[in-house]
Amino acid sequence: MKNIFFALVLVLFIGCTKTDAVVTSSVSDIDGNVYPAVTIGKQTWTKTNLNVTQYNNGTLINEAQTDEEWAKAAKDQVAAWCSYNRDSANDSIYGKLYNWYAVVNRKGLAPEGWHVPAKSEWEVLINTLGTNAALKMIDISGSNVDNWAPLITSYTDLHPDENPDVLTKMLNKSKFTAVPVGFRSSSGLFFHEFRIAYWWTSSEADDNSYAWCRSLGLSNCSTYNNKRYGFSIRCLKD
């Protein structure tokens, strides 16, 4: 994985404004999946990761579950999706993973009236959330309490004197509801299982083999990664 920079370590996130999230309506994709939406500042985001198998014109996106299928799609630079760890039971909670070729296909991956956000639009979100943006984004329901434990422990270790109630109130304050899925490499191997979240942006890097993504774990950062990797996708309203 190729990092261009770590934007800021979790506990050092300094933003421009503070805002309370407003849960708004939902949007459906062509498969009938429903995504609740939340308005944060001037942006409206889906609260769950994309889970679609078709483009908006009804064309099926290539499913590549086996290592061989995923590696071939990567080599051929063909759009593909998979379930995390090849287990479709993960889709309802974590959404699907997509390579970057699916992101930029002109047939349209996001629901009508929505799009895959650019790197700059992610930066608007982080700046809007301000201090401790990462904690304000994470979902702590169900098993995600354990999944996000390393991130939360990192924060509390660095702030031993902070009131626990302050920390509790901070968790998922934005209602962004990030879940730690992990990612799939170009060879088909899965990494960071349920410990880190990665999302594609629509922004290509200077090296045409790479595109920008956003990660959330012990640090919240912008990185650029191989377009052949499988990451989650959040959608932003036009």
Secondary structure, 3 states (H helix, E strand, C coil): CCCCCCCEEHHHCCCCCCCCCEEEEEEECCCCCEEEEEEECCEEEECCCCCCCECCCCCECCECCCHHHHHHHHHHCCCCEECHHHCHHHHHHHCCEECHHHHCCCCCCCCCCEECCCHHHHHHHHHHHCCCHHHHHECCCCCHHHHCHHHHHHHHHHCCCCCHHHHHHHCCCCCCCECCCCEECCCCCEECCCCCEEEEEEEECCCCCEEEEEEECCEEEEEEEECCCEEECCCEEC
